[in-house]
Amino acid sequence: MAFADTYFKRFQSDTIQIAKKPQNDLFLIIVIPSYNEDELCKSLQSISNCVLPHKSAEVIVVINSSEDTSAEIKEKNRETYNKALAFAEKNNTSKLNFFILNKENLPRKFAGVGLARKIGTDEALHRFNYLNNPSGLIAGFDADALLKNNYLTEIETYFNRNPKTNAASINFEHPIAGTGFSKEIYRNIINYELHLRYFIEALRFVKFPFAYHTIGSSFVVRADIYAKQGGMNRKKAGEDFYFLQKIIPLGNYGEINTTTVIPSPRLSDRVPFGTGAAVSKMIENDTDDFGTYNFDVFILLKTFFEKTVEFYKNSDYSDFSQIIAEFLDINNFKTDLIKIKNNSPNITIFKKRFFDWFNAFRVIKFLNFAHEKYFSRQKVKNESVKLLKIYHNEINMPDNEKDLLLLYRKIQKKTSYKI
């Protein structure tokens, strides 16, 4: 019995899409969902340009459309499919193989990036299951993204050196200058990526244990962990965030900062949030500012998290700010805390169960609650400066968003996050 047989029985996902058997030394499969794409082959070429690893790798592309997708987009998908097939035929080697799937008329209830990514990641799991290789790696990537040519070798090196790692986020950097996009898009993506990095760095400032980037084009997970956690979800947006929030709390989560994924900053109306949606919204509202969370809210959260150990003996939180206390009451914390304590024989287990409760979803819920009732969102430049001054003791502060972003990139690439 192979390691993922139970997964396929449980989820009735036993249809194999690719007939060709995998290489015996297969270590990595990159999964790419694609819908209405113009530049897929550029992304595939970016992978093909990589320095080849010692073991073999594969790429699975899932071109997809729904029952109610227009005939025009379906036809465009078919053209993309034929171009990608031709690319695969020309570029397949013994070390790197490309497989192209075209899934049309998916159920409108589920069709979207989540289902497409799931089709591809489940197929990747089939291939590792055939080899009975639970340590095989499945990477997320996007059909409009690029990467540095050491991507394959750095993933291989990282997991060879860190064999107990369950999964990892990979460094990402949007293009912030050039001629490929308008000045307006570059200006807006600088603000949006600065927001993403400020948010993660603020979570690290409060010592939140699960403070990692969750970008669909820049993560990698072991096949057995993927199976044990129930695989990818079918959400139409944010599937990457929801999936990784099942993986990160398991521990042994890492960061690969020695290579870089380059997501596209292009406009998009396909999903209600994410990079494309954020840039589109800024342009629509005629602003280059991405309003971010007020840093004062993170200071409140830090004070609360610092008292976590005290809750092991004392359930009283009346000393905390009104904002914290009100949020805890609304979320039934006092009752849940009793359950957490009753199931925690020691402080280590208590802290784990506490952050299982106050997880990333609840952190975002708290931030939104605080900003809806007590705070207002602020310019990302201002808040990111506040954080740098307090958390990193920065004195020579950049005076523009681009240089601030470059500084945040440098800080987050320098060391992997551990608490």
PLY file of the C-alpha trace (Angstrom):
ply
format ascii 1.0
element vertex 419
property float x
property float y
property float z
element edge 418
property int vertex1
property int vertex2
end_header
0.00 0.00 0.00
1.48 3.35 -1.06
1.56 6.37 1.26
-1.31 8.36 -0.32
-3.77 5.52 -1.04
-5.93 6.55 1.92
-6.14 10.12 0.59
-7.44 9.00 -2.79
-10.00 6.66 -1.22
-11.18 9.35 1.18
-11.60 12.05 -1.45
-12.50 9.75 -4.35
-9.79 11.42 -6.38
-8.40 8.37 -8.12
-8.53 9.44 -11.78
-5.02 9.63 -13.20
-4.62 12.35 -15.84
-1.10 11.62 -17.12
-0.35 8.23 -18.65
3.43 8.58 -18.84
5.13 7.08 -15.79
7.34 9.36 -13.69
11.11 9.07 -13.54
12.30 7.01 -10.59
14.34 9.94 -9.24
11.51 12.49 -9.47
11.82 14.95 -6.56
9.73 18.01 -7.52
6.51 18.73 -9.42
5.52 22.33 -10.14
1.76 22.87 -10.54
0.43 25.79 -12.61
-3.27 26.71 -12.96
-3.97 28.64 -16.16
-7.09 30.48 -17.29
-7.41 32.95 -20.16
-3.64 33.39 -20.24
-1.53 35.15 -22.86
1.91 34.53 -21.41
1.90 30.90 -20.24
4.77 29.86 -22.48
6.91 32.68 -21.07
6.42 31.18 -17.63
7.23 27.71 -18.94
10.34 29.07 -20.64
11.41 30.64 -17.36
11.30 27.19 -15.76
13.01 25.58 -18.74
15.86 28.11 -18.42
16.64 26.92 -14.91
19.88 25.21 -14.01
18.90 21.54 -13.84
18.94 19.80 -10.45
20.60 16.46 -9.74
17.24 14.68 -9.67
14.38 15.05 -12.14
11.49 17.51 -11.98
8.14 17.95 -13.71
5.67 20.71 -14.47
1.92 20.10 -14.60
-0.19 22.85 -16.20
-3.97 22.80 -15.68
-5.65 25.01 -18.26
-9.23 25.26 -17.10
-12.67 26.68 -17.81
-16.14 26.46 -16.34
-19.51 25.36 -17.68
-20.39 29.03 -18.08
-17.06 30.25 -19.45
-17.55 32.16 -22.71
-16.83 30.45 -26.00
-14.19 33.10 -26.70
-12.17 32.27 -23.57
-12.55 28.52 -24.14
-11.15 28.98 -27.63
-8.29 31.06 -26.25
-7.60 28.31 -23.71
-7.43 25.77 -26.53
-4.94 27.93 -28.42
-2.87 28.23 -25.25
-3.11 24.46 -24.78
-1.80 23.78 -28.28
1.05 26.27 -27.85
1.97 24.74 -24.49
1.87 21.22 -25.95
4.24 22.33 -28.70
6.50 23.92 -26.08
6.51 20.70 -24.04
7.33 18.55 -27.06
10.27 20.81 -27.92
11.63 21.29 -24.38
11.02 18.03 -22.52
14.21 16.36 -21.33
15.11 13.44 -19.10
15.53 15.88 -16.20
12.57 18.19 -16.78
9.19 17.24 -18.27
6.17 19.43 -18.98
2.62 17.99 -18.94
-0.28 20.10 -20.21
-3.92 19.40 -19.26
-6.99 21.22 -20.56
-10.02 20.78 -18.30
-13.15 22.27 -19.86
-16.68 22.66 -18.49
-15.77 22.25 -14.84
-18.80 22.59 -12.51
-19.60 26.28 -12.17
-20.07 25.85 -8.41
-16.40 24.92 -7.94
-14.60 26.09 -11.09
-11.78 28.54 -10.44
-8.14 28.76 -9.45
-8.61 26.60 -6.36
-10.10 23.67 -8.26
-7.52 24.00 -11.04
-4.68 24.01 -8.53
-6.26 21.03 -6.77
-6.53 19.03 -10.01
-2.83 19.64 -10.62
-1.64 19.00 -7.06
-3.70 15.82 -6.79
-2.16 14.62 -10.03
1.28 15.41 -8.63
0.37 13.35 -5.57
-0.65 10.45 -7.83
2.80 10.51 -9.40
4.65 10.50 -6.11
2.28 7.84 -4.81
3.14 5.65 -7.82
6.78 5.94 -6.74
5.76 5.57 -3.09
7.83 8.68 -2.41
6.28 10.60 0.51
9.18 13.08 0.47
8.42 14.22 -3.07
7.83 17.96 -3.34
4.84 19.80 -4.83
5.36 23.49 -5.66
2.78 26.16 -6.41
3.40 28.50 -9.33
1.33 30.82 -11.54
0.87 31.02 -15.30
2.00 34.65 -15.46
4.97 34.38 -13.08
8.69 34.09 -13.75
11.58 32.88 -11.62
15.34 33.02 -11.21
17.26 30.25 -12.89
18.51 28.73 -9.61
14.92 27.93 -8.54
15.12 24.16 -9.05
18.58 23.71 -7.60
17.89 25.86 -4.53
14.72 23.92 -3.69
16.66 20.67 -4.06
19.52 21.97 -1.90
17.21 23.34 0.79
15.31 20.11 1.33
18.49 18.02 1.17
19.87 20.15 4.00
16.56 20.30 5.88
14.97 16.86 5.39
12.50 17.33 8.28
10.95 20.43 6.72
7.26 19.92 5.90
6.87 22.90 3.59
8.37 26.29 2.82
7.59 29.69 1.40
9.87 30.87 -1.40
11.09 34.45 -1.65
9.03 36.53 -4.09
9.64 39.94 -5.62
7.23 41.70 -7.97
8.85 43.67 -10.78
8.92 47.31 -9.67
10.57 48.98 -12.67
11.02 48.46 -16.40
9.04 48.74 -19.61
6.77 45.70 -19.31
4.05 47.60 -17.45
2.88 51.17 -17.02
4.46 53.50 -14.43
1.09 53.48 -12.69
1.16 49.69 -12.23
4.76 49.72 -10.99
3.92 52.46 -8.48
0.92 50.55 -7.18
2.62 47.17 -6.93
5.37 48.77 -4.82
2.73 49.88 -2.33
0.94 46.55 -2.36
4.06 44.43 -1.85
5.20 46.84 0.87
1.85 46.19 2.57
2.35 42.41 2.33
5.82 42.61 3.83
4.82 45.11 6.50
1.95 42.84 7.53
4.18 39.77 7.90
6.90 41.75 9.68
4.30 43.20 12.06
3.13 39.65 12.88
6.73 38.76 13.63
7.00 41.84 15.83
4.09 40.56 17.97
5.71 37.08 17.99
2.85 35.38 16.20
4.19 31.87 15.49
2.69 31.48 12.00
4.03 34.67 10.38
4.92 33.51 6.87
4.06 34.71 3.39
1.32 32.68 1.72
1.65 33.35 -2.01
0.23 30.81 -4.46
3.16 31.11 -6.84
5.87 30.65 -4.22
5.43 27.70 -1.89
6.52 24.07 -1.81
5.13 21.20 0.30
6.04 17.57 0.85
3.66 15.08 -0.76
2.87 13.18 2.46
2.06 16.42 4.30
-0.19 17.51 1.42
-2.09 14.22 1.69
-2.33 14.16 5.49
-3.80 17.68 5.58
-6.52 16.88 3.06
-4.95 18.40 -0.03
-5.74 21.66 -1.80
-9.15 23.30 -1.40
-11.43 24.42 -4.23
-11.85 28.05 -3.19
-12.25 30.49 -6.04
-9.81 32.92 -4.38
-7.34 32.75 -1.55
-6.89 29.00 -1.94
-3.17 29.41 -1.27
-3.73 31.20 2.05
-6.31 28.69 3.29
-4.16 25.74 2.26
-0.96 27.01 3.85
-2.77 27.87 7.08
-3.37 24.13 7.45
0.31 23.41 6.84
2.17 26.14 8.75
0.83 25.28 12.26
2.21 21.74 11.91
5.67 23.18 12.48
8.88 22.48 10.59
7.92 25.22 8.16
10.74 27.02 6.39
11.70 29.81 4.03
13.78 29.50 0.88
15.37 32.92 0.41
18.21 31.93 -1.92
16.07 32.07 -5.04
13.20 34.27 -6.18
9.77 33.91 -7.77
8.66 36.96 -9.77
4.85 37.26 -9.70
3.13 39.44 -12.26
1.85 42.88 -11.13
-0.75 42.98 -13.88
-4.37 44.07 -13.40
-6.98 41.40 -12.74
-10.69 41.10 -12.06
-10.74 37.29 -11.81
-10.71 37.10 -8.02
-11.92 39.56 -5.34
-8.54 39.89 -3.64
-4.86 39.26 -4.26
-2.22 41.12 -6.24
-4.15 41.77 -9.43
-7.30 42.81 -7.62
-5.39 45.14 -5.28
-3.58 46.89 -8.14
-6.83 47.17 -10.13
-8.62 48.71 -7.14
-5.91 51.34 -6.63
-6.07 52.35 -10.28
-9.87 52.38 -10.24
-9.84 54.65 -7.16
-7.16 56.87 -8.69
-4.75 56.37 -5.81
-1.30 54.86 -5.44
-1.72 54.20 -1.72
-2.70 50.85 -0.29
-4.31 51.57 3.06
-2.82 49.18 5.58
-3.34 48.22 9.22
-2.55 50.83 11.85
0.64 49.82 13.66
-0.94 50.73 17.02
-3.25 47.71 16.65
-0.23 45.43 16.44
1.13 46.98 19.63
-2.14 45.99 21.36
-1.80 42.49 19.97
1.81 42.23 21.13
0.83 43.16 24.68
-1.87 40.49 24.61
0.35 37.74 23.21
3.06 38.51 25.77
0.57 37.51 28.48
-0.26 34.16 26.89
1.58 32.17 29.57
-0.44 33.91 32.31
-3.66 32.49 30.87
-2.42 29.04 31.75
-3.10 29.87 35.41
-5.49 32.79 35.20
-8.50 33.29 32.93
-8.95 36.97 33.73
-8.30 39.42 30.90
-9.88 42.51 32.43
-6.50 44.26 32.51
-6.29 44.33 28.74
-7.55 47.17 26.58
-11.25 47.51 25.91
-10.63 46.58 22.29
-8.97 43.26 23.14
-11.51 42.42 25.85
-14.47 43.21 23.60
-13.09 41.07 20.78
-12.45 38.15 23.13
-15.97 38.34 24.53
-17.52 38.41 21.07
-15.49 35.32 20.16
-16.40 33.34 23.28
-12.79 33.28 24.49
-13.53 32.69 28.16
-15.42 29.45 27.49
-12.91 28.27 24.89
-10.01 29.09 27.21
-11.40 26.69 29.82
-11.49 23.93 27.19
-7.96 24.76 26.08
-6.66 24.61 29.66
-8.49 21.36 30.41
-6.76 19.75 27.43
-3.30 21.13 28.15
-1.22 19.07 30.62
1.70 21.49 30.32
2.49 25.02 29.20
3.98 23.92 25.87
0.76 22.20 24.82
-1.25 25.12 26.18
0.62 27.61 23.99
0.08 25.40 20.95
-3.63 25.08 21.63
-3.89 28.80 22.36
-2.50 29.67 18.93
-4.64 26.99 17.33
-7.48 29.17 18.62
-5.89 32.56 17.94
-4.73 31.46 14.50
-4.11 33.51 11.37
-7.82 33.68 10.54
-8.59 35.07 14.00
-5.72 37.54 13.79
-7.17 38.96 10.59
-10.63 38.93 12.15
-9.26 40.93 15.10
-7.46 43.42 12.85
-10.62 43.99 10.82
-12.72 44.33 14.00
-10.32 46.89 15.47
-10.27 48.95 12.27
-14.01 48.87 11.78
-14.72 50.19 15.30
-11.68 51.95 16.73
-8.94 52.63 14.19
-8.62 53.76 10.60
-6.34 52.31 7.97
-3.18 54.28 7.32
-0.74 54.90 4.50
1.53 51.92 4.16
4.60 54.15 3.99
3.89 55.68 7.40
3.12 52.41 9.19
6.04 50.53 7.68
8.37 53.29 8.93
6.93 53.02 12.47
7.59 49.29 12.50
11.16 49.65 11.26
11.97 52.23 13.93
10.70 50.06 16.78
11.35 46.51 15.64
14.59 46.94 13.70
15.98 50.15 15.23
16.39 51.68 11.79
17.78 55.20 11.91
18.54 56.07 8.29
14.99 55.67 7.08
14.17 55.70 3.34
11.87 58.55 2.34
9.98 56.74 -0.43
7.99 53.54 -0.81
10.34 51.89 -3.30
13.38 52.13 -1.04
11.28 51.05 1.94
10.22 47.96 0.01
13.82 47.18 -0.89
14.76 47.46 2.78
11.92 45.13 3.82
13.01 42.63 1.17
16.56 42.74 2.52
15.40 42.22 6.10
13.12 39.30 5.26
15.69 37.56 3.06
18.41 37.83 5.69
17.12 35.27 8.17
14.40 32.65 8.36
11.69 33.30 10.92
11.77 31.23 14.08
10.41 31.96 17.56
0 1
1 2
2 3
3 4
4 5
5 6
6 7
7 8
8 9
9 10
10 11
11 12
12 13
13 14
14 15
15 16
16 17
17 18
18 19
19 20
20 21
21 22
22 23
23 24
24 25
25 26
26 27
27 28
28 29
29 30
30 31
31 32
32 33
33 34
34 35
35 36
36 37
37 38
38 39
39 40
40 41
41 42
42 43
43 44
44 45
45 46
46 47
47 48
48 49
49 50
50 51
51 52
52 53
53 54
54 55
55 56
56 57
57 58
58 59
59 60
60 61
61 62
62 63
63 64
64 65
65 66
66 67
67 68
68 69
69 70
70 71
71 72
72 73
73 74
74 75
75 76
76 77
77 78
78 79
79 80
80 81
81 82
82 83
83 84
84 85
85 86
86 87
87 88
88 89
89 90
90 91
91 92
92 93
93 94
94 95
95 96
96 97
97 98
98 99
99 100
100 101
101 102
102 103
103 104
104 105
105 106
106 107
107 108
108 109
109 110
110 111
111 112
112 113
113 114
114 115
115 116
116 117
117 118
118 119
119 120
120 121
121 122
122 123
123 124
124 125
125 126
126 127
127 128
128 129
129 130
130 131
131 132
132 133
133 134
134 135
135 136
136 137
137 138
138 139
139 140
140 141
141 142
142 143
143 144
144 145
145 146
146 147
147 148
148 149
149 150
150 151
151 152
152 153
153 154
154 155
155 156
156 157
157 158
158 159
159 160
160 161
161 162
162 163
163 164
164 165
165 166
166 167
167 168
168 169
169 170
170 171
171 172
172 173
173 174
174 175
175 176
176 177
177 178
178 179
179 180
180 181
181 182
182 183
183 184
184 185
185 186
186 187
187 188
188 189
189 190
190 191
191 192
192 193
193 194
194 195
195 196
196 197
197 198
198 199
199 200
200 201
201 202
202 203
203 204
204 205
205 206
206 207
207 208
208 209
209 210
210 211
211 212
212 213
213 214
214 215
215 216
216 217
217 218
218 219
219 220
220 221
221 222
222 223
223 224
224 225
225 226
226 227
227 228
228 229
229 230
230 231
231 232
232 233
233 234
234 235
235 236
236 237
237 238
238 239
239 240
240 241
241 242
242 243
243 244
244 245
245 246
246 247
247 248
248 249
249 250
250 251
251 252
252 253
253 254
254 255
255 256
256 257
257 258
258 259
259 260
260 261
261 262
262 263
263 264
264 265
265 266
266 267
267 268
268 269
269 270
270 271
271 272
272 273
273 274
274 275
275 276
276 277
277 278
278 279
279 280
280 281
281 282
282 283
283 284
284 285
285 286
286 287
287 288
288 289
289 290
290 291
291 292
292 293
293 294
294 295
295 296
296 297
297 298
298 299
299 300
300 301
301 302
302 303
303 304
304 305
305 306
306 307
307 308
308 309
309 310
310 311
311 312
312 313
313 314
314 315
315 316
316 317
317 318
318 319
319 320
320 321
321 322
322 323
323 324
324 325
325 326
326 327
327 328
328 329
329 330
330 331
331 332
332 333
333 334
334 335
335 336
336 337
337 338
338 339
339 340
340 341
341 342
342 343
343 344
344 345
345 346
346 347
347 348
348 349
349 350
350 351
351 352
352 353
353 354
354 355
355 356
356 357
357 358
358 359
359 360
360 361
361 362
362 363
363 364
364 365
365 366
366 367
367 368
368 369
369 370
370 371
371 372
372 373
373 374
374 375
375 376
376 377
377 378
378 379
379 380
380 381
381 382
382 383
383 384
384 385
385 386
386 387
387 388
388 389
389 390
390 391
391 392
392 393
393 394
394 395
395 396
396 397
397 398
398 399
399 400
400 401
401 402
402 403
403 404
404 405
405 406
406 407
407 408
408 409
409 410
410 411
411 412
412 413
413 414
414 415
415 416
416 417
417 418
